[in-house]
Amino acid sequence: MESIITVVGFLGAGKTTLLRYLIDKFTNNGWDPFVILNDYENANIDAQQLTNKIELKSIKALSGSCICCGGIMELRNTVNRIPERINGITLIEANGTSDACSLMEFLGVGINDRFFPPIQISVVDVKNWQKRGEHNELESNQIQVSSLIILTHLAKTSASRQTFVIKELKELNPTAKIVTIDDLDVSLLPELLPSNNTAKKFDHQKAHWASCSTDLPKLPHINCINDICYTLPKSILRVKGCTKIGQENEYTYFERKPDGEIHIRPFNGVPITGPKLLTIGPGSEPSVLEKAISESLITANLNQ
């Protein structure tokens, strides 16, 4: 039988970093992973970033629908159509605003008998845990029915902060095991059991956020990325983009996380969606994105 592991966590907590780690470890230990990605707008850009670790045929990018409600049928059907493999294991990365409790409740119904009941791993950003303002309830919901909680972003946190966060996590989910990636033994993951913790009631509509995307032209200078990210309102909690910079032949990927940090790195291949700018959170409207792009290009031209 094949295990199903779902990875949940707030925007920018480190889900994709954990997913990459799991793919490497499982592959190196003789497992054959199949990966399902769900994100707002389009998950194909994220899927392409994994092709240096796993073949594209073993990755399925779902539409931008909410997999914890309207998109659950697509998710369930995708799982049931996964080819049988020797030592197969299925990894699902949910988008950063998923109602994790509803996801586990619905995903476990209608799955083929060749799969074990799905288990859930939550990724918790220790630095920013419960500093989400009106979204704190959503973040706490995401760990309540997890069998395992992975702590991330510990580098710039004090021992007292770490102790405080762990205490709160145990109060919300007393049965989950809490570790860091460095302490994670992936060989034990397929043996984890679904959580029997009782989740607090959560208004599912709080997991439904605004999102949008627009075409992103070639940017004359890498500073345009910072200009775009700084111009977009703070109510937009996640920014992602992919395009070419200056005379470079390769594509560049960038993201702005909820805490405002901007990360820039090379993109693997050519984006099948074309160069795009994507945002998640209140204020995500095409006109807002287009204005930020336009202003960055004007600034770049003035600085030439």
C-alpha positions as CSV (number, residue, x, y, z in Angstrom):
1,M,0.0,0.0,0.0
2,E,1.1,3.6,-0.6
3,S,1.3,6.4,1.9
4,I,-0.1,9.9,1.3
5,I,1.6,12.8,3.0
6,T,0.0,16.2,2.9
7,V,2.2,19.3,3.7
8,V,0.3,22.3,5.0
9,G,1.4,25.6,6.6
10,F,1.0,29.4,6.3
11,L,2.3,31.3,3.3
12,G,6.1,31.5,3.4
13,A,6.5,29.0,6.2
14,G,8.8,26.7,4.2
15,K,6.5,24.1,2.7
16,T,8.3,23.9,-0.6
17,T,11.7,23.7,1.2
18,L,10.4,20.8,3.1
19,L,9.0,19.2,0.0
20,R,12.3,19.4,-1.8
21,Y,14.0,17.8,1.2
22,L,11.4,15.0,1.3
23,I,11.8,14.3,-2.4
24,D,15.6,14.1,-2.1
25,K,15.5,11.9,1.0
26,F,12.8,9.5,-0.3
27,T,14.4,9.2,-3.7
28,N,17.8,8.5,-2.2
29,N,16.3,5.8,0.0
30,G,14.7,3.9,-2.9
31,W,11.2,5.5,-2.9
32,D,9.4,6.6,-6.0
33,P,7.6,9.9,-5.1
34,F,4.6,11.4,-6.9
35,V,4.1,15.1,-6.1
36,I,0.8,17.1,-6.2
37,L,1.0,20.9,-6.0
38,N,-1.9,23.3,-5.3
39,D,-1.5,27.1,-5.4
40,Y,-3.5,30.1,-6.2
41,E,-3.7,31.0,-9.9
42,N,-1.3,28.5,-11.3
43,A,1.0,25.9,-9.7
44,N,2.9,25.1,-12.9
45,I,5.6,27.6,-12.1
46,D,6.3,25.8,-8.8
47,A,6.1,22.5,-10.5
48,Q,8.9,23.4,-12.9
49,Q,11.1,24.3,-10.0
50,L,11.1,20.7,-8.9
51,T,12.1,19.1,-12.3
52,N,15.7,19.1,-11.2
53,K,14.8,16.7,-8.5
54,I,11.9,14.6,-10.0
55,E,10.6,14.0,-13.6
56,L,7.8,16.3,-14.7
57,K,5.6,13.2,-15.3
58,S,5.7,12.6,-11.6
59,I,4.4,16.1,-10.7
60,K,0.8,17.2,-11.0
61,A,0.0,20.9,-10.7
62,L,-3.7,21.4,-9.8
63,S,-5.8,24.4,-10.7
64,G,-6.1,27.4,-8.3
65,S,-9.3,26.1,-6.7
66,C,-9.5,25.5,-3.0
67,I,-8.6,21.8,-2.5
68,C,-10.2,21.8,0.9
69,C,-13.6,22.3,-0.6
70,G,-14.4,23.1,-4.3
71,G,-11.2,21.4,-5.5
72,I,-11.3,18.3,-3.4
73,M,-12.8,16.2,-6.2
74,E,-10.0,17.2,-8.5
75,L,-7.5,16.3,-5.8
76,R,-9.1,13.0,-4.9
77,N,-9.3,12.0,-8.6
78,T,-5.7,13.0,-9.2
79,V,-4.6,10.8,-6.3
80,N,-6.7,7.8,-7.5
81,R,-5.1,8.0,-11.0
82,I,-1.5,8.0,-9.8
83,P,0.2,5.0,-11.4
84,E,1.1,2.1,-9.1
85,R,4.8,2.0,-8.5
86,I,7.2,-0.1,-6.4
87,N,7.9,1.8,-3.2
88,G,5.5,4.6,-4.2
89,I,4.7,7.5,-2.0
90,T,2.5,10.5,-2.7
91,L,3.4,14.0,-1.4
92,I,0.8,16.8,-1.6
93,E,1.7,20.4,-1.0
94,A,-1.5,22.5,-0.2
95,N,-1.6,26.2,-0.8
96,G,-0.7,28.5,2.1
97,T,-4.3,29.3,3.1
98,S,-5.8,25.8,3.1
99,D,-8.3,24.9,5.7
100,A,-6.1,22.0,6.8
101,C,-8.7,20.3,9.0
102,S,-11.3,20.2,6.2
103,L,-8.7,19.0,3.8
104,M,-8.0,15.9,5.9
105,E,-11.6,15.3,6.6
106,F,-12.6,15.3,2.9
107,L,-9.4,13.8,1.4
108,G,-9.8,10.6,3.4
109,V,-13.1,9.8,1.8
110,G,-13.2,8.0,-1.6
111,I,-9.5,7.2,-1.9
112,N,-8.6,3.9,-3.5
113,D,-7.9,0.9,-1.2
114,R,-4.3,0.8,-2.3
115,F,-3.6,3.9,-0.3
116,F,-3.2,4.2,3.4
117,P,-5.3,6.9,5.2
118,P,-3.6,10.2,4.5
119,I,-1.4,11.9,7.2
120,Q,-0.7,15.6,7.5
121,I,2.6,17.4,8.2
122,S,2.4,21.1,9.2
123,V,5.3,23.6,8.7
124,V,5.5,26.3,11.3
125,D,7.5,29.5,10.9
126,V,8.7,30.0,14.5
127,K,9.8,33.6,13.8
128,N,6.3,34.7,12.7
129,W,4.0,32.2,14.4
130,Q,0.8,33.9,15.5
131,K,2.0,37.3,14.2
132,R,-0.4,37.2,11.3
133,G,-3.0,39.6,12.8
134,E,-6.5,38.7,11.5
135,H,-5.0,35.4,10.0
136,N,-3.8,34.0,13.3
137,E,-6.9,31.7,13.5
138,L,-6.1,30.2,10.1
139,E,-2.5,29.6,11.0
140,S,-3.5,27.8,14.2
141,N,-6.1,25.7,12.3
142,Q,-3.3,24.4,10.1
143,I,-1.6,22.4,12.8
144,Q,-4.5,21.0,14.7
145,V,-4.9,17.7,12.9
146,S,-1.3,17.1,11.9
147,S,0.6,14.1,12.9
148,L,3.9,15.9,12.7
149,I,4.9,19.6,13.0
150,I,8.2,20.8,11.4
151,L,9.7,24.0,12.9
152,T,11.3,26.4,10.5
153,H,12.9,29.9,10.5
154,L,14.6,29.3,13.9
155,A,17.9,31.0,13.0
156,K,16.9,34.5,14.1
157,T,14.8,33.4,17.1
158,S,15.7,33.2,20.8
159,A,15.5,30.0,22.9
160,S,12.6,31.6,24.8
161,R,10.7,32.3,21.6
162,Q,11.2,28.7,20.5
163,T,10.0,27.4,23.9
164,F,7.0,29.7,23.8
165,V,5.9,28.6,20.3
166,I,6.4,24.9,21.1
167,K,4.2,25.3,24.2
168,E,1.4,26.9,22.1
169,L,1.7,24.2,19.5
170,K,1.3,21.5,22.1
171,E,-1.7,23.1,23.6
172,L,-3.4,23.2,20.1
173,N,-2.2,19.7,19.2
174,P,-1.0,17.6,22.1
175,T,-0.5,14.4,20.1
176,A,1.7,15.7,17.2
177,K,5.4,15.1,17.2
178,I,7.4,18.4,16.9
179,V,10.8,18.4,15.2
180,T,13.1,20.5,13.0
181,I,14.1,19.4,9.4
182,D,17.5,18.5,10.8
183,D,15.9,16.0,13.3
184,L,13.5,14.5,10.7
185,D,13.9,10.8,10.0
186,V,11.9,10.4,6.7
187,S,12.0,6.6,7.0
188,L,9.5,6.9,9.8
189,L,7.0,9.1,7.9
190,P,5.2,6.3,6.0
191,E,4.5,4.7,9.4
192,L,2.9,7.8,10.9
193,L,-0.8,7.4,11.8
194,P,-3.5,10.0,11.1
195,S,-4.0,12.4,14.0
196,N,-6.9,11.8,16.3
197,N,-6.8,15.3,17.7
198,T,-10.1,17.2,17.8
199,A,-9.9,20.5,15.9
200,K,-11.6,23.7,17.0
201,K,-14.4,24.9,14.7
202,F,-13.2,27.2,12.0
203,D,-15.0,29.4,9.5
204,H,-13.9,27.9,6.2
205,Q,-14.5,31.2,4.3
206,K,-11.5,32.6,6.1
207,A,-9.4,30.3,4.0
208,H,-10.7,31.9,0.8
209,W,-8.4,34.8,-0.3
210,A,-8.1,37.1,-3.3
211,S,-5.5,36.3,-5.8
212,C,-4.6,37.3,-9.4
213,S,-1.8,37.3,-12.0
214,T,-0.7,39.3,-15.0
215,D,1.9,39.1,-17.7
216,L,5.4,40.3,-16.6
217,P,7.6,41.9,-19.3
218,K,11.4,41.6,-19.4
219,L,12.8,43.8,-16.6
220,P,15.8,46.0,-17.5
221,H,17.5,45.6,-14.1
222,I,17.2,43.3,-11.1
223,N,16.4,46.4,-9.0
224,C,13.0,46.4,-10.7
225,I,12.1,43.3,-8.7
226,N,12.6,45.1,-5.4
227,D,10.7,48.1,-6.8
228,I,7.7,45.9,-7.7
229,C,7.7,44.1,-4.3
230,Y,8.0,47.3,-2.3
231,T,5.3,49.0,-4.3
232,L,2.7,46.3,-3.9
233,P,0.6,46.9,-0.8
234,K,1.4,45.0,2.4
235,S,-2.1,43.5,2.5
236,I,-0.9,41.3,-0.3
237,L,0.9,38.6,1.7
238,R,2.6,36.6,-1.1
239,V,4.2,37.8,-4.3
240,K,5.7,35.5,-6.9
241,G,7.2,36.4,-10.3
242,C,9.2,35.0,-13.1
243,T,10.8,36.8,-16.1
244,K,14.1,37.6,-17.8
245,I,16.4,40.4,-16.5
246,G,18.3,42.7,-18.8
247,Q,20.3,40.8,-21.4
248,E,20.2,37.5,-19.5
249,N,19.1,34.4,-21.5
250,E,17.8,32.5,-18.5
251,Y,14.7,33.3,-16.4
252,T,14.8,34.6,-12.9
253,Y,12.2,33.7,-10.2
254,F,11.5,35.9,-7.2
255,E,9.1,36.0,-4.3
256,R,8.1,38.3,-1.4
257,K,7.1,36.5,1.7
258,P,4.5,37.7,4.3
259,D,7.3,39.1,6.5
260,G,8.4,41.3,3.6
261,E,11.6,39.3,2.8
262,I,12.4,39.2,-0.9
263,H,14.1,36.1,-2.4
264,I,15.6,35.9,-5.9
265,R,17.0,32.8,-7.6
266,P,17.4,31.3,-11.1
267,F,14.3,29.7,-12.6
268,N,14.6,26.1,-13.9
269,G,13.8,26.2,-17.6
270,V,11.2,28.3,-19.4
271,P,7.9,29.0,-17.6
272,I,5.1,27.2,-19.5
273,T,2.7,29.9,-18.4
274,G,4.9,32.6,-19.8
275,P,6.5,35.3,-17.7
276,K,4.0,36.1,-14.9
277,L,3.5,38.2,-11.7
278,L,1.2,36.5,-9.2
279,T,-0.1,37.8,-5.8
280,I,-2.2,36.4,-3.0
281,G,-4.0,38.4,-0.4
282,P,-6.4,41.4,-0.1
283,G,-5.7,44.0,-2.8
284,S,-4.7,41.4,-5.4
285,E,-6.1,43.1,-8.5
286,P,-4.6,43.2,-12.1
287,S,-4.6,47.0,-12.1
288,V,-2.5,47.0,-8.9
289,L,0.0,44.6,-10.3
290,E,0.2,46.5,-13.6
291,K,0.8,49.8,-11.8
292,A,3.6,48.3,-9.8
293,I,5.3,46.9,-12.9
294,S,4.8,50.2,-14.8
295,E,6.3,52.3,-12.0
296,S,9.3,50.0,-11.8
297,L,10.0,50.4,-15.5
298,I,9.7,54.2,-15.3
299,T,12.2,54.2,-12.4
300,A,14.6,52.0,-14.3
301,N,14.5,54.3,-17.3
302,L,15.1,57.4,-15.2
303,N,18.1,55.7,-13.6
304,Q,19.8,54.8,-16.9
